[in-house]
Amino acid sequence: MVWPNLGGDGYTNIERAVFAEELGYQKGPALSAETMIVAPVLLLHGTSENKQEWLPRIASMEVTFFVGYSEPNHGSDLASIETRAEENGDFFVLNGQKIWTSLAHETTHGWVLARTDPDKSKKRHGVSLFIVDSKLPGLTIRPLINMLGIHHFNEVFFDNVRVPRSCLVGQKNMGFRYLATALDFERLMLVPIGGLKRLFEEIVAYARTTNRDGRPISEDPCVRDKLAQLAIDIEIARLFQYKTACLLDQGKVPDAEGAMLHLFGNELSSRMAGLAAEIAGLYGALMPGSKHAPLSGKVAYGLMDAVSGNIGGGTPEIQRNSIAIRGMGLPRG
């Protein structure tokens, strides 16, 4: 991503996709919301003041972000959000609640979608994006412990939180347009191609070195067939990812392609977790820490993690609607 005079790395989206794949394969840290969502949107839609204020701080890792889109009653239907941002002089006053906010307890700022026009007939034209300091008075973060026993998600409450007008991203009431851009970039980070390739290799190695009924599991024709299909599917997901990155580099909006990547990649993760459990048998239910847990407990972890993976960033139904409407030209509803 080219950030002239703003501390950017100058890499294209294709190059960043290559880097992300290798990073995931080598079990490095995941790419962040700052570089994969916030910075690209600021570059495309932010005011000059937005860019000068935030891009250098993102590049230097001075600021980190949680994404505040979903609400308790409005998950995939982001156009119906109820968190309000009312103008008051040089501030916007935020009231409402966000949920499933990943790492909000560890980040310095929020990337928050809020309604700035109460007219219900303008659902998609009455929301705005804000950068919200996590330490502002009235902002409360409450942990949500997931089924793995991990504190990753949070609820975030806004009680008369005064956000400076300078923290409005781009123009007022244009947030839904900016959101569409953010979701296109987000899909590049939601499908960990490198991590899936590494996990697949570990499953294959386990099948080759573990005997069942006196012979390696990998010699079972049914297992071999399913492993071969997974290998093909990983390559398909990889090509979806690079096609999406290529379209972004061409300045195009990969609505349908991004939805295909997200849908196929997440369902691939679920299929891989299911096959790992099938190969591991009853031992697959053992969690990390047990000396008998296959693949260091990744089987049980993967099965439970895959549940939320098919929801985060948009449910399969939402992705299929995007593919049908934006990719195939089918009518809504």
N, C-alpha and C positions, 0 to 999 in steps of 0.2 A: 504494500500500500504506500503510495507516494504522499508524503507529508512535507511539502516544500517549506523549509525554514522552521519546521515545527517539531523536529525531533524524530521523524518517521524513518522507517528502514528502507523505503523505496522498492520493496518487493511487490510483485504481482500476486493476484489471488491464486494462480496456479502454483507459483513458488511457495506461497504460504501453505497451500494444501499438501505439497510435497513435504514441507517441513513438519506439518502437523502429523502426517502419516508416519514419518520416521520417528518423531517424538513419541507417538503412541506405541509404536513397535518396540522402542527401547525402554518403555515404561517410565518415560519422563513425565513432567507435570502437564496437565491438560491446558489447552489454550483458554484464555480468559474472556469474560464478557467485555472487558475494557478494549481489547484489541480486535475482537471478532464481532462486536455489536456496536458499542458506543462510538469508538473512533471512526469506523466507516460511515455511520449515519451523520456524525458531526461534519465529516469531510464533504458529504454530498448535500446536506440540508442545513447545517448549522450556520449561524451568522458569523461574520468575521470575528466578533467578540467571543463567541462560543469557541471557535477554533483556537484563538490566541490564548484563551484562558485554560482550556482543558487538554488539548492535544499534547503540548509539551509535558504536562503533568502525568498524562497516561504513559507517554514514552519513557519517562523517568521512573515509572511505577510509584509515583507519589500518591496517586489516588487509585482506588479499586471500587468496583460497582457490583451491587446486586440488581437484579431485574425485577421491577415491580409492575407486572401486568395483571396476573390472575387475581380474582377476588372470590370469596366464599360462594357467591351465587352466580358468578360469571367466569367460568374457566375458559373454554374455547370461544365463547361469544364476547370477545373483547370490546365490541362496539356498544355493549350494554353496561359497561362499567359504571359504578356509582360513586367512586372516590371523586370528590369535588375539589376544584381549585378556583377560589373566588378572588377577583382582583381587589386589592386594598392598597391604594397608593403605589409605592415602589415594590410591593410584595404581592404574592399569591398565597392565600391561606388555604392549606390542604386539610381536608377532613375525610376519613374513610379507612378502609382496611385492605391490605393485600395479603395473599397467602401463597404458600409454596415458594417463598423467596429464598432461593439457594444462596447460602453463605452470607446472608444479611448480617449475621452476628460477627463476621470477620472483615467486612468491607467498610470503606470510609464513606461511600455515597450510594444513593439509590438512583436508578434510571426508571422513573416513575411515570406511568400513564394516568392522566386524571382528566375529568370532564370540566371543561371551561365554558361550555354553553349548555344550560339546562334544558333547552328545547329538545324534546324527545323525538321530534321529526328530523333532527339533525344528528342522529346517532353516530354516523361515521364522520361527520364534519364538525363535531363539537368537542373534540378531545385534544389535549396537548401533551407534549413530553416535557419532563422536568428533570433536572439534576438536583438531588436533594441530599444535603449533608446529613449523615446518619446521627450526628450529635446535636441536631437542632432540638430545642425544647418542644415537647409534645409528641415526639417520635418515639414509639416504644416497640421493641423487638421481643417476641416471645418464641421460644424454641418449639419445634415439632420434631419429635424423635421418630424416625422411620422404623419399619419392621426389622431392619437389620440392627437396630439399637444405635444408630448413628445420628448425630445431630448435624444434619445438612440443610433441612428446610426450616422455615420460620414463618410466623405471622408478623406482619408489620402494621402498626396502628398509627394513624395520623390524627392528632387532636389539636386543631388550630395551629398547625405547623406553618410558620411564616417563611416562605421561600422567596429570596430576592428575585426581582423580575429578570435580572441578568442570567438567572439559571433556567429560564425558559429556553428550550431547544428550538431554534429556528423561529417560525411564526406561530402565533396563537391559532388554535383550532385546526392545525395541520398535522396533529399527532398521528392520525390514523394512516396518513400517507407515509410518514416517517417510519411508522411501525411496520408497514409492509416491507420497506427496505431492510429494516433491522431483522425481520424474520428470514429474509433471503440469505443474509450473511450468517445468521444464527444456525441455519441448517448445516453449514459447513463444519461447525464445531460439535454438533449433536451426534454425528455418526463417526465413532472412533475407528476408522478403517485399520490403522496400524495396530491398535489394541486387539481388534478382532482377528487380524492375521496372526498375531503372537499367540492368542488364546487357542486358535485353531491348531497351530503347530503343537501346543502343549497337549491338546486332546488327542491328536494323532500319536504323539509319543507315548501317552498313557495307554492307548489302545494297543500299541505294538509291544509294550513291555509288561502288560498285565494279562495273566492267563485266566480263562474261564472254561471249565469243563476240559481242562488239559491242553488247551491251545490258546494262542494270543487272541484277544478280542478282535484285533484288526483282521483276522482271517475269516470272520463271520461275513458272509456276502451281503447281508442286510446292512451291517455297520459300514462296510466298505462303500456301498452304494450311497448311503446318507452322507458319509464324509466327502465323497466325490462331489455330491450336489452342493454341500457347503462351500467347498473350494471354488466352485463355479459362481456361487452366489456372492462370495466375497469379492471376486473380480468384477461382477456386475455392479455391486455397490461402489466399488472404487471408480469405475468408469462414470457412474452417475455423479460422483463427487467432482471428478475433474471436468465433466461437462458443465456442471453448475459453476465452478470456478472460472472456466473459460468464458462463459456467457457474461459473468460479472466483469471480467477484464475487458470485454467488448462493449461495456456500458449498457448491456441488455438486462431486462428484469426476468430472472429465471423462476417465475412463479410455479409453473407446472413441474419444471425440472427439479427445483428445490423440494417440492412436495414429494416427488418420486423418490428422491434421495432419502428424505426423512422417513417415509413410509417403508420403503424396502429395507433400509438400514436397520431400523428398529425392529421390524419383524424378523430380520436375519438374526439379530441378537437373541431374540426369544427362541428361535429355532435352534441356535447353537447351544443355548443353555439347556434346552430340552434334550438334545442329543447327548450332551455331556452327562446329564442325569441318567439317561437310559444306559449309557456305557458304564457309568460308575455304580449303578445299582443302588442298593440300600445304603451303602457307604456315602453316597452322594449327599445325603441329608446332614452329614456332619459339618459343623461350622469350622472356620479357621481356629487353630489352636489345638485341635484334636490330632494326635499322631496318626490316626487311621483315616483322616479326611483326604480323599483323592484331590489332586491338584491344589493342595494347601487350603482346601475349603472353598475354592472358587466355584464349585458346582452349586452348592446351596446358596451362596452369595449371588451368583449370576441369576438363578431362578427367581429370587425375590427382587433383585434389582430390575429385572426385565419387566416386572409389572408396571413400575412407574415410567420405564423407558418408552413404553408405547403411549404414554399420556403427555409427558413433558414436551413442550413446543408445539402442541396440537395433536389431538387424537387421530387415530387412523381414519375415522369418518371425515374429519375436517380435511385431512390430506387428500382423500379420495375425491371430495367435493372440489378442491382446488384443481386437481388433475382433470376432472370432468369438465369444469366450467372454463378454466383458463387454458388448459392444454388441448381439449377436444372440442371446445365451443358449444358444449351442451347447455341448455337453458337452466336457470336456477330453479330449485324446488320442483 
